[in-house]
Amino acid sequence: MASAILLFNLILNILACVSLTSSSSSSSSSSSSSSSSSSSLSCHNHTFSSNRVFTSCTDLPSLEAHLHWTYIPSLTKLSIAYRAKQVPKGWVAWAINPTATGMIGSQALVAFRTSNGSMRVYTTAIASYNPSMLPAEISVPISNVSAEYVGNEMIIYAALGPLQNGTLVNHVWQAGSSVSSNIPQIHSTTLPHLQSTGTIDFFSSA
């Protein structure tokens, strides 16, 4: 009887060790997978179409967005690519605010897909919390504006400058889920949408 009890306890201990090893292995595998997935989202791993290359990038802290750029000090100009996850019926925007932080005063680039599937991109100035979102000139010198929808991402390309107030700028990025009559509709006011502002130095961050 005593031998049977000892044998039973030995079997329980072996099963417990196997369970712990399996749990540890699963946890390690999950962690590795999570790390790999997180790494794959890094801006440094992204390849653009048409052989576009940018020297610097940053993963923005909200809205699954990324900013890529190349700064030319001698001209105080830069080329940028702003990309963010978006559904086909949504819109994205990236802006520089020359006068303040936040939305009001932003000089924006807006992009969305039209009904025929082509991308439309234009500039607009954000003067209130209820902007028209219609095309308008902005105070930031800008050229070579284009956009594309690739891999469930909307991407805005543009050349900016000469930068009038140095390379340290306030920027804002945003996204909405719908467009009506070619006008982007109001975006969500959830926390990620309220946190989509920051400051970036295109020179020292390069």
C-alpha positions in Angstrom: 0.0 0.0 0.0 2.8 2.4 0.9 4.6 1.6 -2.3 1.4 2.4 -4.3 1.0 5.7 -2.6 4.7 6.6 -3.3 4.3 5.6 -6.9 1.1 7.7 -7.2 2.8 10.8 -5.7 5.8 10.3 -8.0 3.4 10.3 -11.0 1.7 13.5 -9.8 5.1 15.3 -9.4 6.1 14.3 -12.9 2.8 15.6 -14.3 3.2 18.8 -12.5 6.7 19.3 -13.9 5.5 18.6 -17.4 2.7 21.1 -17.0 5.1 23.9 -15.7 7.5 23.2 -18.6 4.6 23.4 -21.1 3.3 26.6 -19.6 6.7 28.2 -19.6 7.3 27.2 -23.2 3.9 28.5 -24.2 4.6 31.8 -22.4 8.0 32.1 -24.1 6.5 31.4 -27.5 3.7 33.9 -26.9 6.2 36.6 -25.8 8.5 35.8 -28.8 5.5 36.1 -31.2 4.3 39.3 -29.6 7.8 40.8 -29.9 8.1 39.7 -33.5 4.7 41.2 -34.2 5.6 44.4 -32.5 8.9 44.5 -34.4 7.1 44.0 -37.7 5.1 47.2 -37.1 8.3 49.3 -36.7 8.6 52.1 -39.3 12.2 50.9 -40.0 10.9 47.7 -41.5 8.6 49.4 -44.0 9.3 49.3 -47.8 7.5 51.9 -49.9 6.4 51.5 -53.5 8.1 53.2 -56.4 11.5 52.7 -54.6 10.8 55.7 -52.3 13.4 55.9 -49.5 13.5 58.1 -46.4 16.4 58.5 -44.1 14.4 58.9 -40.8 11.2 57.7 -39.3 9.2 57.5 -36.1 6.3 55.3 -34.9 3.7 57.7 -33.7 2.1 56.8 -30.3 -1.5 56.6 -31.5 -3.8 55.7 -34.5 -1.3 53.1 -35.8 0.5 55.8 -37.6 4.1 56.4 -38.7 6.0 59.4 -40.1 9.0 59.0 -42.5 11.1 61.9 -43.7 14.3 63.1 -45.3 15.6 66.5 -44.2 18.0 68.6 -46.4 19.7 71.1 -44.0 21.2 73.2 -46.8 17.7 73.9 -48.2 15.8 73.6 -44.9 13.4 71.4 -46.8 12.1 67.9 -46.2 10.2 65.2 -48.0 7.7 63.2 -45.8 5.5 60.2 -46.0 2.7 59.9 -43.4 1.1 56.4 -43.3 -1.6 55.0 -41.1 -3.9 52.0 -41.0 -7.3 52.9 -42.4 -10.4 51.2 -43.8 -11.2 52.0 -47.5 -14.0 54.3 -46.6 -12.1 56.3 -44.1 -9.7 59.3 -44.2 -6.4 60.3 -42.7 -4.6 63.6 -42.1 -1.3 64.9 -41.0 -0.5 68.5 -40.1 2.1 71.0 -38.9 0.9 73.7 -36.5 3.2 76.7 -36.8 1.6 78.7 -34.0 0.5 76.4 -31.2 0.1 72.8 -30.1 -3.0 70.8 -30.9 -5.6 71.0 -33.6 -6.5 74.7 -34.0 -4.1 76.5 -36.3 -2.9 73.3 -38.0 -1.9 73.3 -41.7 -3.1 69.9 -42.8 -2.8 67.4 -45.6 -5.9 65.2 -45.9 -6.3 62.0 -47.9 -9.1 59.6 -48.7 -10.4 57.2 -51.4 -13.0 58.5 -53.8 -16.0 56.4 -55.0 -14.0 55.2 -58.0 -11.2 53.9 -55.8 -8.6 56.5 -56.6 -6.9 58.5 -53.8 -7.6 62.2 -53.3 -5.2 64.4 -51.3 -5.2 68.1 -50.7 -4.3 70.8 -48.1 -6.7 72.5 -45.7 -6.3 74.9 -42.7 -7.9 73.9 -39.4 -9.3 77.1 -37.9 -11.9 75.7 -35.4 -13.1 72.5 -33.8 -15.7 72.2 -36.6 -13.6 72.8 -39.7 -15.0 72.6 -43.2 -12.4 70.1 -44.3 -12.6 71.6 -47.8 -9.5 72.2 -49.9 -7.7 75.4 -49.0 -4.3 77.0 -49.2 -2.0 76.6 -46.1 0.8 78.8 -44.7 3.4 76.0 -44.9 5.2 75.9 -48.3 4.3 72.5 -49.8 4.7 70.7 -53.1 4.8 67.2 -54.8 1.7 66.1 -52.9 0.3 62.6 -53.6 -1.3 59.7 -51.8 -1.9 56.0 -52.2 -3.7 53.1 -50.5 -1.5 50.1 -50.0 -1.7 47.2 -47.6 -4.7 48.7 -45.7 -2.7 51.9 -45.1 -3.3 55.3 -46.4 -0.1 57.1 -47.3 0.5 60.8 -47.9 3.6 62.0 -49.6 4.7 65.6 -49.8 7.7 68.0 -49.9 7.7 70.8 -47.3 9.8 73.9 -46.9 11.8 76.0 -46.7 10.8 75.6 -43.0 10.1 79.1 -41.8 10.4 78.5 -38.0 13.2 76.0 -37.7 13.1 72.2 -37.7 11.3 71.8 -34.3 7.6 71.7 -35.1 4.3 70.9 -33.5 2.5 68.2 -35.5 -0.9 66.6 -35.4 -2.3 63.5 -37.1 -5.9 62.3 -37.3 -8.2 59.8 -38.9 -11.9 59.3 -39.4 -14.1 56.4 -40.5 -16.2 58.0 -43.2 -16.3 60.5 -46.1 -19.5 62.0 -47.5 -19.7 63.9 -50.8 -15.8 64.0 -50.8 -15.8 65.7 -47.4 -14.1 63.9 -44.5 -16.6 63.5 -41.6 -16.0 64.2 -38.0 -13.5 61.9 -36.3 -14.0 59.9 -33.0 -13.2 61.6 -29.7 -11.8 58.5 -28.1 -8.5 58.8 -26.3 -6.2 57.7 -29.2 -7.8 60.5 -31.3 -7.3 63.1 -28.5 -3.7 62.0 -28.0 -2.6 62.4 -31.6 -0.4 65.4 -31.2 3.3 65.9 -30.6 6.5 67.8 -31.2 9.2 66.6 -33.6 12.6 67.9 -34.6 13.3 66.9 -38.2 17.0 67.7 -37.8 18.0 66.3 -34.4 15.7 63.3 -34.8 17.2 62.4 -38.2 
